[in-house]
Amino acid sequence: MFMFALLALTLSPSVIPADAMPCQKRRDQDRAFEARKQGRILPLPEIERRVIPTMAGAQYLGPEVDFDTGVYTLKFLRNGTVIWVRVDGRSGQVIGHTGY
């Protein structure tokens, strides 16, 4: 019985500290700020200004950034299909997409 309770507690989402996600988000923001400051990536608003207008009829769901590669991935939804647009964070050029 003790092992079952321990397993249930271990797998419970409530075990994850409530502030774990905001802490990770803050680290990501710090990394993005440093990368922008060092000129390794363009600011997200600049990337969004270049890409969002090209996605007519699609709902913008949000971005992700891979700091190791400097690639932004912008996520859209159009007619029930999820579309990911990969953008070179240095040049702002679209380098790939899926879901069209």
FENFEN-V304608 format. One record per run of one state. SS is the DSSP state (a for helix, b for strand, c for the rest). FROM is the first residue (numbers start at 1). TO is the last residue. If there is no record, write none. Layout:
ss->SS from->FROM to->TO
ss->SS from->FROM to->TO
This chain:
ss->c from->1 to->1
ss->a from->2 to->11
ss->c from->12 to->12
ss->a from->13 to->15
ss->c from->16 to->19
ss->a from->20 to->37
ss->c from->38 to->43
ss->a from->44 to->54
ss->c from->55 to->58
ss->b from->59 to->66
ss->c from->67 to->70
ss->b from->71 to->78
ss->c from->79 to->80
ss->b from->81 to->88
ss->c from->89 to->93
ss->b from->94 to->98
ss->c from->99 to->100
